[in-house]
Amino acid sequence: MKLKTRLFGQTYSFKDIKEVLAKANEVKSGDILAGISAENAQERVAAKYVLSQLTLEDLRLNPVVPLEEDEVSRIIDGDINETIYRDIKNWSVAELREFILNTDTTGADIARISRGLTGEMAAAVAKLMSNLDLILGASKISVTAHCNTTIGLPGTLAARLQPNHPTDDTEGILASIREGLAYGVGDALIGLNPVDDSIDATMRNLEGMYNFVTEWKVPTQICVLAHITTQVEALKKGAPLHCLFQSIAGSEKANEAFGINAGILD
């Protein structure tokens, strides 16, 4: 595994894959604030080149967060289809990019190899792609979801309506919903981020939203994005909840900040 290259008359060396992944990223203010961004465009190009030559096996054997320290990494690694992984483990990240962008590669082909990829592999190939590359690759993949309506079908675009209100006032929430629907927004979801995370407030907000979409026969689904445990308790008490929602992160520590873990989601 080679973690250095010579570019523009200068040798660039990286201490580990984590640093390569960070410095191969496009400029982001968060990376700069965290002190992990490339120092300049030349170092970024060097990191991208080094990353492009790494194999998928290199990335699996060197996860960003060690498996013994992180339950998310363990879950992802444990879910790998080993047969598919063996077929692609010797591919370089550059070869994975070429496979995705190849005109002969179908969405079914990408879906198949995805069962052999870890998060590091997906992140790595994305860092080698331009915006147009990402659009082309994504256009081959069909991902649909169904609740009251179906989203993700080819040729369609769905948007979430987020009718937040500083005091969770029902009339204020409904006013935002009316305005959003007037712009054609909300067919993916009408999802409220509440101020009050209590069960009673969640039920009150859901009932107000449910009554509105039922009366006006709005073809969508509603959700109040309280903590997942609050949503479940509201559902048990009879709240008219179309779907449950909980943000999740890519590491155990980040999920702890959300107040969740694998056990809760199971």
DOBAKOL-876322 format. One line per 4 residues: number of its first residue (from 1); their letters; for each residue z, x, y of C-alpha. Coordinates in steps of 0.1 Angstrom, whole numbers, plus 5000, padded with zeros to 4 digits. Layout:
% DOBAKOL-876322
NUM	A	Z X Y ~ ...;
END
This chain:
% DOBAKOL-876322
1	MKLK	5000 5000 5000 ~ 4988 5016 5032 ~ 5005 5007 5064 ~ 4988 5030 5089;
5	TRLF	4953 5035 5103 ~ 4936 5057 5129 ~ 4919 5038 5157 ~ 4905 5049 5191;
9	GQTY	4916 5085 5184 ~ 4952 5074 5177 ~ 4972 5069 5145 ~ 4991 5037 5142;
13	SFKD	5018 5035 5116 ~ 5040 5004 5108 ~ 5073 5006 5090 ~ 5068 4975 5068;
17	IKEV	5047 4944 5062 ~ 5070 4923 5085 ~ 5060 4946 5114 ~ 5023 4944 5105;
21	LAKA	5024 4906 5105 ~ 5043 4904 5138 ~ 5020 4929 5156 ~ 4988 4914 5142;
25	NEVK	4997 4881 5159 ~ 4979 4870 5190 ~ 4999 4873 5222 ~ 5029 4849 5223;
29	SGDI	5057 4848 5249 ~ 5082 4843 5221 ~ 5071 4874 5203 ~ 5074 4894 5235;
33	LAGI	5109 4881 5242 ~ 5119 4889 5206 ~ 5106 4924 5210 ~ 5082 4922 5180;
37	SAEN	5048 4919 5197 ~ 5022 4946 5197 ~ 5025 4969 5227 ~ 4989 4965 5237;
41	AQER	4955 4952 5224 ~ 4947 4985 5206 ~ 4979 4983 5185 ~ 4972 4946 5178;
45	VAAK	4937 4955 5165 ~ 4952 4983 5144 ~ 4978 4959 5129 ~ 4950 4934 5121;
49	YVLS	4930 4961 5104 ~ 4960 4972 5083 ~ 4968 4936 5074 ~ 4932 4929 5064;
53	QLTL	4934 4957 5038 ~ 4966 4945 5022 ~ 4963 4926 4989 ~ 4978 4893 4982;
57	EDLR	5000 4909 4956 ~ 5014 4933 4983 ~ 5024 4902 5004 ~ 5041 4885 4975;
61	LNPV	5060 4916 4965 ~ 5072 4921 5001 ~ 5082 4887 5015 ~ 5093 4886 5051;
65	VPLE	5127 4872 5040 ~ 5139 4885 5006 ~ 5141 4859 4979 ~ 5178 4867 4972;
69	EDEV	5186 4859 5008 ~ 5166 4828 5014 ~ 5163 4795 4995 ~ 5130 4786 5012;
73	SRII	5114 4818 5000 ~ 5127 4811 4965 ~ 5113 4776 4965 ~ 5079 4787 4976;
77	DGDI	5077 4816 4952 ~ 5090 4795 4923 ~ 5063 4769 4929 ~ 5034 4794 4926;
81	NETI	5009 4786 4900 ~ 5009 4819 4881 ~ 4975 4814 4865 ~ 4958 4809 4899;
85	YRDI	4978 4837 4914 ~ 4966 4862 4888 ~ 4930 4853 4896 ~ 4934 4862 4933;
89	KNWS	4963 4887 4935 ~ 4940 4917 4939 ~ 4921 4901 4968 ~ 4926 4917 5002;
93	VAEL	4935 4894 5031 ~ 4900 4901 5044 ~ 4885 4888 5012 ~ 4907 4857 5013;
97	REFI	4893 4851 5049 ~ 4857 4855 5037 ~ 4863 4831 5008 ~ 4877 4804 5031;
101	LNTD	4848 4808 5056 ~ 4820 4811 5029 ~ 4796 4782 5032 ~ 4797 4778 4994;
105	TTGA	4835 4773 4994 ~ 4846 4737 4993 ~ 4878 4720 5002 ~ 4885 4716 4965;
109	DIAR	4881 4754 4961 ~ 4906 4760 4989 ~ 4930 4734 4975 ~ 4929 4751 4941;
113	ISRG	4937 4786 4953 ~ 4964 4773 4977 ~ 4986 4768 4946 ~ 4986 4806 4942;
117	LTGE	4995 4814 4979 ~ 5028 4821 4996 ~ 5036 4815 5032 ~ 5030 4852 5040;
121	MAAA	4995 4850 5026 ~ 4986 4819 5046 ~ 5001 4835 5077 ~ 4982 4867 5072;
125	VAKL	4948 4852 5068 ~ 4953 4830 5099 ~ 4961 4861 5119 ~ 4926 4875 5111;
129	MSNL	4909 4843 5122 ~ 4895 4832 5156 ~ 4901 4797 5168 ~ 4865 4788 5156;
133	DLIL	4873 4804 5122 ~ 4904 4782 5119 ~ 4885 4751 5129 ~ 4858 4758 5103;
137	GASK	4883 4765 5075 ~ 4903 4734 5083 ~ 4873 4712 5085 ~ 4867 4718 5048;
141	ISVT	4902 4704 5039 ~ 4910 4668 5036 ~ 4947 4659 5039 ~ 4956 4623 5041;
145	AHCN	4988 4604 5044 ~ 4995 4567 5040 ~ 5023 4545 5052 ~ 5012 4512 5069;
149	TTIG	4980 4530 5079 ~ 4961 4560 5065 ~ 4957 4591 5087 ~ 4936 4623 5080;
153	LPGT	4904 4606 5070 ~ 4871 4625 5079 ~ 4858 4615 5114 ~ 4891 4601 5126;
157	LAAR	4918 4613 5150 ~ 4953 4599 5150 ~ 4980 4605 5176 ~ 5017 4601 5177;
161	LQPN	5033 4580 5205 ~ 5068 4594 5215 ~ 5084 4568 5238 ~ 5116 4587 5246;
165	HPTD	5141 4574 5271 ~ 5170 4593 5288 ~ 5195 4565 5278 ~ 5177 4550 5248;
169	DTEG	5173 4518 5268 ~ 5153 4494 5246 ~ 5133 4480 5275 ~ 5125 4515 5287;
173	ILAS	5114 4525 5252 ~ 5092 4494 5249 ~ 5076 4500 5283 ~ 5066 4535 5272;
177	IREG	5052 4521 5240 ~ 5031 4495 5259 ~ 5017 4523 5282 ~ 5009 4546 5253;
181	LAYG	4991 4519 5233 ~ 4971 4511 5264 ~ 4957 4547 5261 ~ 4950 4542 5224;
185	VGDA	4979 4565 5214 ~ 5003 4556 5186 ~ 4981 4550 5156 ~ 4996 4579 5137;
189	LIGL	5032 4570 5145 ~ 5054 4556 5171 ~ 5083 4580 5168 ~ 5113 4581 5191;
193	NPVD	5134 4612 5196 ~ 5168 4595 5204 ~ 5195 4606 5227 ~ 5222 4590 5205;
197	DSID	5221 4601 5169 ~ 5245 4575 5156 ~ 5237 4550 5129 ~ 5242 4520 5152;
201	ATMR	5219 4534 5179 ~ 5193 4543 5153 ~ 5194 4508 5139 ~ 5192 4492 5174;
205	NLEG	5162 4513 5184 ~ 5144 4506 5151 ~ 5149 4469 5154 ~ 5135 4468 5189;
209	MYNF	5105 4489 5180 ~ 5099 4469 5147 ~ 5101 4435 5165 ~ 5075 4447 5190;
213	VTEW	5049 4461 5166 ~ 5054 4430 5143 ~ 5049 4406 5172 ~ 5018 4423 5185;
217	KVPT	5005 4432 5150 ~ 5002 4469 5159 ~ 4986 4488 5129 ~ 5010 4517 5129;
221	QICV	5044 4529 5116 ~ 5076 4534 5134 ~ 5104 4560 5131 ~ 5135 4571 5149;
225	LAHI	5139 4608 5145 ~ 5176 4609 5142 ~ 5190 4634 5116 ~ 5177 4626 5082;
229	TTQV	5211 4617 5069 ~ 5215 4592 5098 ~ 5181 4577 5090 ~ 5190 4573 5053;
233	EALK	5223 4555 5062 ~ 5205 4532 5086 ~ 5180 4524 5059 ~ 5208 4516 5034;
237	KGAP	5222 4492 5060 ~ 5189 4473 5062 ~ 5172 4490 5092 ~ 5134 4482 5094;
241	LHCL	5123 4518 5089 ~ 5087 4524 5080 ~ 5091 4562 5073 ~ 5116 4590 5073;
245	FQSI	5111 4621 5093 ~ 5129 4655 5094 ~ 5117 4687 5109 ~ 5119 4716 5085;
249	AGSE	5115 4754 5091 ~ 5102 4783 5072 ~ 5136 4800 5065 ~ 5171 4790 5053;
253	KANE	5187 4801 5086 ~ 5163 4781 5107 ~ 5169 4750 5086 ~ 5206 4755 5090;
257	AFGI	5200 4751 5128 ~ 5185 4717 5119 ~ 5216 4709 5098 ~ 5196 4706 5066;
261	NAGI	5192 4725 5034 ~ 5172 4721 5001 ~ 5200 4701 4986 ~ 5199 4674 5013;
265	LD	5161 4671 5011 ~ 5162 4669 4973;
END
